[in-house]
Every structure is written in structure tokens, then in C-alpha cells.
Amino acid sequence: MLSKVTGFVLDGLSGYPVTVEVDTNAGLPVFEMVGLPDAAVKESKERVRSAIKNSGKVFPNHRITVNLAPADIRKEGVGLDLPIAVGIVVASGQVAVNRGKDSVMIGELSLDGSIRGVTGILPILISARNDGFKEVIIPKANEKEGSFIEGLTVRSAEKLSDVINFLSGAKELPIVEKQDYSTTSKHVSYENDLKYVKGQKVARRALEVAVSGNHNMIMTGPPGAGKTMLAKCIPSIMPDMDFEEALETTKIHSVAGILADDDGIVYKRPFMTPHHTASRQALIGGGVSPTPGIISLANNGVLFLDEMPEYPRSILECLRQPLEDRVITVSRVKANVKYPANFMLVGSMNPCPCGNYGSTSAQCNCSPAMIQRYKAKISGPLLDRMDIRITVGSVQYSDLVDKEEGESSAAVRQRVNRTRLIQRERFKDDDIKTNAEMSEKHIKKYCQLSEKCENILCDYFEIFDMSARARSRIIKVARTIADMELSKDICEQHIFEAISYRGQFK
């Protein structure tokens, strides 16, 4: 007897349907699986065998052939356990399917017949909906993740026996209740707040400008000046994520297997801080089956590199392409996958190896050659891609003991939301959202400069031997400053402030 059950597997950040065809015939007891299954899928034989027996059904004692179609694409993951087991039970005639014939089934099986959660449920559900499927059965452990998908009936199951009884009509499987992101996303709190940052008025202003336009930023200053603390406050002033951004971010975290079980969706913008010993694969993604790296996990959020010169030069150079294209392409022999990488890069560094260069209170013990080697670890092309480059000075003791709190992150975030709204309205027909994403085409259209502004830029260009990229980035930052002040045009003061953020690190 032949049965067909639909499952789904992942390919990058999208899923594709797999038809699990099961045929049972008289003959010697053999369990054959074809259709390019990987090791995890092949091992499902033993899980399926025990799960069927422990669910009150009989595992057929004759020839079983399972075909995973399409047969020319490699199948990976454990999510096919459930459709394989259901296909065997149906093909052996132990259950008559009275409902759910067109349902997609996803889940890993335990030996006792319970259904475990799997990674990547969200992108699979979105792909299933886009492919025209109407109903999907998922593990109960993944039901929160599936509660945000509209246009699709999502049912959850705890045991294989529950699914079998559902197909026969003997039992109902609960439908996952839909959640409204607009109401659940309001309960977001942050551990770090700008009101606890003492002094650093210039750095606070630069931070707000950077976040308002999603500009990359690097801070230099002596140890203990507050660079790391400032960076950790960035998520608290970043604009609220809309549903589209939340879904995109959740898809990446779901595929990577780091999605929090109790949320089901990512509410907070990611803040990723990899250690300086992280490998290239950990940063950009990869493996035999390409998985997202840290820079993709930072999508729609912040990638913070503390003490940037401590990172290997080869690791830092990996950031140049995604900083320009906002995507990262992971190429391997078996796959070529694109992952989003639209993040805000924030870095920090000391002025020299000992950290005291330029200090008025401590002596620097570094030679000029040591300082030059230290700074040279960050290449010119990468530094050129940092829109805002500021110096963070030491904090005065009077600032530390001042009992008056600074402006809170909530107040700053309100202004950032207002500025980002202006940019969204401006770029609604351009497939970008922030000033930092503008290309030369957008700059020409939205950043017309007066003759005075052009003269200011021309002088700076010639005096400091500025690159064409640096000019474009100054204009982008000036456009953000103008938006913050609700100015339609870029004025001289906006250009001057943007230029002041191009601190000379070399």
C-alpha cells in the first residue's frame, strides 16, 4: 500500500516541501530510505520504529520503502520524522485518513512517541503559506513561534498518537491561537539606560545621530572612559521593530536555534558582541550546511566589536562586503545561501596599546611604531566605512558624583522614532529605510547641497585628501542631522557637525 505525506525542510532562510512517499510490500523486513537523506534523516529509522511501537501501533514486519521527493535535493534535519512515521502507519493500513490529507507535518520524534520541537519553524510556516498550503501540524514546543503567522491554520501536537487520532477523526488537534505583535511588542525593557551615563555629552549626541540614521560608528578613548557602556545603551535608544523586521530577525534566530522558547518572536533588536577569538565561520556563517553567522544574527540590530584592533585583520576585512551590500553570501560546495546582514556596526578601541596616548594624567609607554602598528590593524577601507568616528575622553570626578541623572533612553528613543519615521516616509518607494542605506542615486535625489555646503565639503576634501566614499558618508550623516532638526534642507551647520564626526584615527 502507498501513502503520501507532506513535510518541509529548510534551505537557508526559506523552506521547500518534501513529499514523503511510503510503500509497503510483502517480503523480507527491510527499511529503505531514498531521496538523498542526510545522516540525521537516515537515523530517523530507529526513532520512527520505536515511536510507532510506543504509540500503540505495529511497526510493519515487511519491506518498507520511503522516498523523499524531489529526489535530487539533499534533505537535512530531523523535522521529517513525523511525516515518515505517519506515512508508515497509513501505508500499513492501521489508520484510515478521514481528515488532514493535505496537511503539512513537521516534528522530531522521541522514542516514546512524543514530538520534540525543531529549529526553523517560522521560515517553514511562511514558505508553506506562500506555497499555498492551508494547514500545518507542528510540535507543541514550537506553537508560540507559529502564533504570529496569518493566513495559515497551525495545529500543535505533543505525541505521534495525537496526530494519528486526528487523521482518523477520533481526536481534535488544538489550533494555535494567533497573537498580535502590536500588542505583545510593547512589553520590552532594557538593562542599560543612557541616564546612568555620566558626562560624555558629545558622545551621547554622536550616539543619537548614529542610531537615528543607522550609521556605523567607532569610538576611541582611554580605558574606563565609558565606550563599552555607551555601546551597550544603543539597543535602548534604537527604534521599535515593526512586524516585518521582527519576522525577518526571528527567522534567522529560529534557523540558528537560539530563539527563546517563551517568546516565539524577537522583540528586541539584537546586540551581538563576539569575542575577538571568534572564527571567520562563526562571524559570517557557514559549515557543511551553511548556517547564519554572528553578523546575520545582528540583522536589524547592532554588531559591537569591543577593542577592534584585538580582532584578526582577516576577520575585520570580512565585514567590508556586508557593510556595503547589507547581505552576506555563504558559498559552499553543497550550497550557496544569502543571509541578511543589515546591521549597525559599532566599534571601540584605545588610542594605543597601553591606552594612555594623549592622556594628561597618565604616561604613555608606547613607541610611535607600536602605536602605528596598533592603529594599522584596522584597515583604511574599513575605517572609511565608519560614518561616525569620535573620541571619548576620560570622565571627570565631578561628573561621576553628580546626583542628577542624564536624559533617559526612553526620551532619546522617542526622537529617534520620529527621525526614522521621516526616513521611512522619504524612502517608501526606494526599498530602503534609513539614510545610511542611501546609494549615490538616493543622495543625488534627496541630499541637494547649497553652494556654501559644497564649498565647505570641497575644502575638507582637499585638505584631508578625503575619498569619494567619505564624502558620501558625510552627506548621509548631515542628512540625518537635518532630519533630527526637522529641516527639509541640509544646511551649513549640519555639514559642519557631520564633518566633526570624521575624527582622524590614522
N, C-alpha and C positions, 0 to 999 in steps of 0.2 A: 504494500500500500504506500502511496506517495502523499506527502503533505508539504505545504509551503508556508513559512512564517517569515515575516519581515523584521530584520534587525537593522541597526545603524552602527557605523564605525566612523572614527574621526580621520580627517585628512587636514592637518594644520588646525585652522580655526573654523572649519566647516565639516559637516558630516555628509555621508552618502549612504543610500540604502543598500542593504545586503539581503538578498533573498536566500533564506536558509531552506534548501530542499532536502528532505529526508525520505529515503526509500528503504523499506524493509522487505526482505525476501527470505524464502526458506533456504537453508544452507548452514554451513558451519558458522558458529558465532564469531563474527568479525565486526569491528567498529572502524570503518574507514572514513577519513575526512579529507576532502579535496577542495580546491579553490584557493590555493596559496595562503593557508593559515600560518600565522607566526607561532612561536613556541607557546605563548600564553593561550592562544586559541586551541592548539593541539592538546595542551594539558587539560582542557575543559572536559575531555572524555571521562576522566576519573571523577571530576566534580559532578558532572551530569549523571553518571552512573549511580553514585551514592545518593545524590539529591532526589532522583526519581524513586529509588527504593525507600528512602526515609520520608517520602511524601505519600506513602500508601499505594504506590503504583508498582508495576512489574517492569523491570528492565528487560526488553526483548532478548531472548536467548537464540538469536539467529543473525543473519547478515544485515548490517546497518550501514548504509552509505549516506554521508552528509556532504552536500555540495554547497559551497558558498559562492553565490553568483553576484556580480560578474567574476569569472574565474581568473581574469588576467590582472587583477589588482590585489596586492597583498593585504590581508586582513590582520589587524593588530588590536590588542586589548582584550579585556575579559567581559565586555558587555554583550557578547554573543552567547554566553552561557544559557540565558533564559530562553531565547528563541530556539536554540538547539534542543534543549530539554523538552520544550512544548512540542516541537516538531516530532520528536521521537514518540512521545506519548500519543499524539494524534495519529501518526503513521502506523502505530501498532494497534490501533482500534480501541484504545482504552477510554477514549472520550469522544463524544460527538460534539462537534463545534456548532453551536447554535447562535453564537454572537461573537463579535470581535474578530471576524475573519480578516478584516483589513487593518487591524491594529498593529502598530509598531511596538516591539518588545525589546527592552534594554535591561540588563542586570547581570551581576555576577552571582553565582550560586555557591552557598556553603554546602558542606557535606550533609548537613541535617535538613537541607531543603529551603533554608531561609535565603532571602535575596539581599545581597550586600549592595551598598552604593558604589557608583562608578564615577570617574572623572569625566569632565566634558559634557555633562548633561545639557547645559544651557545651549551651547552651539549646535548640539544634535537636535534639540527641540526646535530651534529656529530653522535649521535646514529641513527638518521634517515638515514643518508648516509651509515653508517656501516650495517644497516639492509636492504639495497638495495633499499630504496625509492629514487625516482628521482626528485620529486618536492615538495616543501613545501611552504605554504602560511602563512606568519607571519604578525603581526601588523607593520604598518609603523614606529612606535616608536622604534621598535627593528631592523630596517633594517641595521644600522651600525654594530650591533653585528653580523648580518648574512652575512656581506660582506666579511668576511675572510675565509669562508668555500668553498673549491673547491670540484668539483665532485658532485654538487647538484644545481639544479635550485631553487633559492629562490625568491619568489614574495612577494611584500608587499601590504597591503590593509589598507585603512583608515575606510571603512564603510562596514557593512554587505551587503548592496545593491551592492557594487562594486564586492564582491565575487559572489553573485548570478548572476549578469550580466556576469561575467567572465565564470561561469559554463555554462550558456546558449549560450555563444558565442557572446553576444551583446557588450561586452567591454573587453579590454585588462587590465591585471594587470601588472604593471611595474616589470621587473626583476631587482633585486638588483644588482647593479654594483659591481664587485669584486675589492677588494683593495689588494695591495701588501704590506705585512708587512715590507719587507726590505727597502721600500722607506718611509713609513709613520713613522717608529720607530726612525728615525734619529732626529726628532724634539723633543728632550727630554731635559728639563732644570731642574736645582736643586736650591733650595733656599739657601742651606748651602754648603760651599766650604772650603776645608782644608786650602786654602791660607789665610783665616781670623783667623786661629788658631794660637795664639801666643805661642812661646816656645813649650814645650812638644814634644821634638824630639824623645824620647824613646816611648812615647805613639803613636805618628804618625807612627813610624816604626812597632810597635806591631799591630796597626790597619791595616796596609797594609798586614802584614803577615796573620792576621786573615781572611781578605777578600779574599786574594789570594788562600787560601785553604778551605774557608768556615768553619773556626774553630770557636767554641763557645768562648766567651771572657767575662771576668768580670774585671771591673776597680774599685779600691778602692782609696779613697783620700779625702781630706778635702772639705767642701762645697765651691763652687766657683772655683775649680781647673780647670774646663772645661770638666768634664766627660760627661755631657749631650750634650754639643756642639760637642765633638768628636763623640759621638754615632750618632748624627743627620747628621753628614757628611758621614756616612758609605754608604748610598744609592748612593751618588755622585761618589764613587770610585768602586762600585760593577760593575762586568762585564755586558755588554749589554745582555738583554734577547734575546734568539733565539725564533723563532716562536713556537717551541714546548713548551717551558717554558711559553711563553706569553699565549698560548691557555689554558694550564693547570691552570695557575693563573686566567685567565678570567673566566673559568668555575666555579671556587669556588666563585669568586666575583659575578658572574651572579646569581648563586643559592642563595647566601646570599642577593641579591637585592641591592648591593651597587656599581654596575658598573656604571661609569659615562656615561650618555646618549650620550654625544657629542664625545666620543672616540670609543666605540664599542669594544675595546680590551685594556688590561692593558699593557702599555708600560714600566712604571717604576716598578722596584722591590718594593714590599710592604714594608712599615716600620710601624709596629704596636706597639703602646705604650699603653697597657691597664692600667687603673688606679688601684691602689693597692686594691681598694674595689671591683674589678670585681669578679664575682662568678665563681665557677668551671664550670658551664654550659656555661657561656659566654666565658670562656677560651678554653675549649675542644670541645664545641658544644653539641647539644642535643635538648631537647624539646620533645613534643609528636611525632612530625615528625622531626627526627634528622636533624639539620641544621649545617653548618660549624661554628666552633668557631674561636676565635682570632688566635690560633696557626695555623689553616688551612688557614686563611686569610693571614698569614705571609708566606705561602709557596713560595719558591723561593726568599724569601726576608729576612727581619730582624724582630725578636721579641725583643724589647728593654724593659727591666724591670728596671725602674729608682728607686733607693733606694730599692733594692731587699729585705732587711730584713723587710720592711714595709708590704710585702705581707704575707698573712697567710701561715703557713708551709704546710698545706694541698694543697694549690693552687700550690706552688712551686714543691711539690712532683709529681703533675700531669705531669710535664714536663719530668720526667725521661724516661718513656717508649717511647714517640715520639722522644726524642733526640737520642735514640738508633735505633729505627726501622724506623724513618722518615715517619711514618704514625700514625694516631690516629684512633682507633676503637671506635665508639659511639654505645653502645648497649642499646637498649630499648626493652620494651615488644613487640612493634609492628614492630621493625626494628633493623637491625644490619648493620651499614654503616661504611665503611672505607673512611677516607678523607686523602689526602696527608698532610704531616707536615714536609716538608724538609726545615727547616728554620735555620738561623744563630741566636743563642741566644746570646744577649749582655746584660750584667747587670752592674749596678753600685751600690756602697754602700760607706758609710762613714766608717772611721776606728773605730768609736764608736758612741754612741747615740748623743753626742754633736758635734762630728766631729773634735775635736781638739787633739785627741790622737796622739802622735808622733810629734806634731807641735812644732816648735822652737819659734813661735811668739805668740801663744795663749795657755792658760792654760786649760787642760782637767779636768772637774769636775766629771768625771765618775769613779765609783769604779771598781776594777778588775772584780767583779761579774757582774756588769752591762755590761761591755764590752764583757764578755764571753757569757752572755745571748743574747746580740745583734748579735754577730757573729754566735751563735748556731742556729739562725733562718734559716740559710742556711745549710742544712744537708751535711755531708761528702760525701755521694754518689752523690748528685747533684753537689757539688763543684768539685768532681773528674771528672765530665763530662765536665768541663770547660777547654778547651785546653790551653787557654792563660789567665793568672791571673797576672795583673800588678798593680803597684802603680802609681797613677797620683799625682805628687807633686804640690804644690802651684806655681803659675806663678810669676816670678819676675817683679817688676815695669818696669825695663829697657826693658823687652820683650814686655810689653804692649804698650809702647810708641815708640817702634821701627817701623819706617815707611816702612821698607822693608817687602813685602809680602812673605809668605812662598810658597812652591811648591803647585801648583793648583791641585784640584781634577782631572781635565782632564788629567794632566800628570801622576798622580798616576794610574788612571784608564787604561791608555794605558799599563802600566807594568802589571797590574792585568789581563787584557785581554790576554796578552802574556803568563802569567803563567797559566791561566785557559786553554788556548789552548793546552799547553803541557800536562796538566792533561787529557783533553778530548781525545787527541790522545793516551795517555797511556792506558786509561780505555775504549777505544771504543768497546772492546769485553767483558766487565765486567759488563755492566748495571749500572755503577756508573759514576759520572762526576768529583768529587773532592776528594782531599786527605782525607778530614775529613770523607768521607763515607767508607773508606777502612776497610775491616774486617781483621782478622788475616791471612786469606788466601792471601789477597792482600798485606799485609805488608811483609809476607814471600817472595812473588814473586817480589815485586818492591822496597823493602827497605832493601836490603842486607847491613849489617854493617861490617866495618872492625874490626879487633881485638882491635884497640885503642878505637874506638867508643863504642864497647861492654864493655870495661873496665871502660870507663867514666860513662856509664849508670849503670854498676854494683855497682860502688862506691856510686853513688847518690841513688840507690835503697836501699842500706843497711844503709846509713847514715840517710836518711829521712823516712825510713820504708815505701817506696812507694808501691802502689798497682800495680797489673798487668795491670789494665786499664790505670793508669797514665803512665806506661812505653810505652804502645802502643800509647798513645796520644802524648807523647814527640817525638816518632819516626815519627808520622804523620806530626807534625809541622816542624820537621827537614827536612822531605821530601819536604815540601812546600818551606822552605827557600832555599834548594838546587835548586828547580825549578826556584825560583826567580833569582838565580845567574847562571841559565843555566848550572848547574852542573849535570852530569849524576849520580854521586855517592854522597851519604851522607858523608860529611867529619866531622872532629872533631869540626870545628868552627860552623857547622850547629847544631850539638848536643848541644854544649855549649849555643848557643843562644836560642835554644828550651827549655833547662833546665832553663835558666834565666827567662823565661816567666811562670814558675810554682811557682810564689810567694806564700809564706806561709801565708794563711789567718787565720789559726786556732792557 
